Amino acid sequence: MHDTIKRYKEIISAIEQRLKGQNIDNRSKVIAVSKTFKLEKILPLIDYGHLDFGENKVQEAIEKWSEIKTKKKDIQLHLIGKLQSNKAKFAVKIFDYIHSLDSEKLAKKISEEQSKQNKNIKLFIQVNIGNEDQKSGISINQINDFYQFCNQLNLNIIGLMCIPPFDQNPEGYFKEMQSLKEKLNLKELSMGMSSDYLQAVDYSSTYLRIGSSIFGKRDQ
Ligand SMILES: *Cc1c(COP(=O)(O)O)cnc(C)c1O
């Protein structure tokens, strides 16, 4: 068996194990984060039948996924990295989900592009859960207003996304995300990466963004 598939299967069974222990009914989906890896490295997982893939750059995603997405229409592509509003046009075209909605300017731009392209992609509001200067995301005390703003634009907000502060125990942040999500009555949570996805499962994350544990270490 291919190494990638072997690691992938181990992750899936670890998640199932965790869900069993916790009696959580929400299914946690895996987004295989394929940024920096060439398509040939990703193909075994596509052939195995996995459908959700994550990229953090629009241009890289266009180059890598345009062709295969027209052949395999079930593939769901997730933008998990920062999106500049001048690239919203291209992002709306190639992605099925955007996890990094983080400003009113971007919200307006996505809304405009969706009208032009007649698309309605699924969106997560990125939350700056650790209140870090260097991180993108809406601050906790502005989430409510921002969510209302997005609703007025008819954006399809399905949930909240976060990247907790590096090198800290993420559980407190995951817990806070879970409660924010419930307050807004949203369905989905995008949180958990290679190092902490099982903890994210404990706090009912529905989209785990896992890269290096599946594909191996990334070159810089
Ligand atoms: C790269 C990346 C991931 C995956 O990280 P791993 O540690 O390789 O699992 C998840 N989320 C975001 C936003 C990323 O940029």
The ligand as a MOL file (V3000), in Angstrom:
LIG
                    3D

  0  0  0     0  0            999 V3000
M  V30 BEGIN CTAB
M  V30 COUNTS 15 15 0 0 0
M  V30 BEGIN ATOM
M  V30 1 C -0.8950 24.0820 6.2150 0
M  V30 2 C -2.1550 24.2740 6.9360 0
M  V30 3 C -2.7870 23.1990 7.5820 0
M  V30 4 C -2.2040 21.7960 7.6490 0
M  V30 5 O -1.0870 21.7870 8.4850 0
M  V30 6 P -0.3900 20.4090 8.9590 0
M  V30 7 O 0.2780 20.7800 10.2190 0
M  V30 8 O 0.5530 20.0550 7.8770 0
M  V30 9 O -1.4560 19.4190 9.1360 0
M  V30 10 C -4.0010 23.4450 8.2000 0
M  V30 11 N -4.5610 24.6600 8.1960 0
M  V30 12 C -3.9860 25.7250 7.5860 0
M  V30 13 C -4.6680 27.0400 7.6140 0
M  V30 14 C -2.7700 25.5670 6.9510 0
M  V30 15 O -2.1920 26.6230 6.3430 0
M  V30 END ATOM
M  V30 BEGIN BOND
M  V30 1 1 1 2
M  V30 2 1 2 3
M  V30 3 2 2 14
M  V30 4 1 3 4
M  V30 5 2 3 10
M  V30 6 1 4 5
M  V30 7 1 5 6
M  V30 8 2 6 7
M  V30 9 1 6 8
M  V30 10 1 6 9
M  V30 11 1 10 11
M  V30 12 2 11 12
M  V30 13 1 12 13
M  V30 14 1 12 14
M  V30 15 1 14 15
M  V30 END BOND
M  V30 END CTAB
M  END
